[in-house]
Amino acid sequence: MTITGAVSRASLAEAKERLESVIDSGSGLAELGGDLFAVLHLVDREHGLRRAVSDPSRDGADKAQLVRILLEGKVSPAALGLVADVVRLRWSKPSELADGLETLAVTAEAARAEAGGKIDDLEDELFRFSRVIEREPELRGALAGRGLPDDRKLSVVNALLDGKVTASTLTLITELVLRPRGRSLEGGLAEYGKLVAQRRQRLVALVRTPAELPEAQRTRLAAVLAAAYGHDVHLNIEIDPTVIGGLSIEIGDEIIDGTIAGRLDDVRRRLGTG
């Protein structure tokens, strides 16, 4: 879901501004994310339509009218207006329009969780599910492989999560299981987690520790990292018995290693023995 084209990046920024105005209006927020995912499914499935609505040589008003004809009465007015605005914009290539729609859909689900006071739960639940997937290869194989039909995968997801996680968590995980769009399940969960964090303009720190951190220590760590990075930092805590003393903290591409093992590795490198 990485958008590389400069034209597409500018269009995505504009589309996000339009999404924020829809969110601020409170119009149809409960169904907005689901409707945007439904449009994404249509655009992914119908290659001719995707090319038509992303064609830079075609008049934007014509593309918006095509979308209105196809979607009128099938999605909420808020979603229809937003999609019409999205196809008016210029996109570097058809796939990046689809990626933009996915970004908007995930962001809309994050806003839905935020409106219900559940955005912290959404972040935590996506992270915890990703760790379950990593620890349970049979479950990962069942959900990410081709052996099970979609209805069986959906049954497994519902049995695991329905009634145990927020509605937005269930929506996003179901989306990734049924329509991975070329990603691994773990990769998709990580991408969605970053988008949810961006909703709150927070960084996400993966903290590996050999034992559970007391709440006071978590609070201090989050405050120290926020001061260092200039953003609020959300902590995803992973208990890892292989971490020997201290903490290992990963933020984006940066790793802050305060473990005994990490310090020993640094000494070995300095001595030229590692």
Secondary structure by P-SEA (a helix, b strand, c coil): cccccaaaaaaaaaaaaaaaaaaaaccccccaaaaaaaaaaaaaacaaaaaaaacccccaaaaaaaaaaaccccccaaaaaaaaaaaacccccaaaaaaaaaaaaaaaaaaaaaaaccaaaaaaaaaaaaaaaaacaaaaaaaacccccaaaaaaaaaaaccccccaaaaaaaaaaaaccccccaaaaaaaaaaaaaaaacbbbbbbbbcccccaaaaaaaaaaaaaacccbbbbbcccccccccbbbbbcccccccccaaaaaaaaaaaaccc
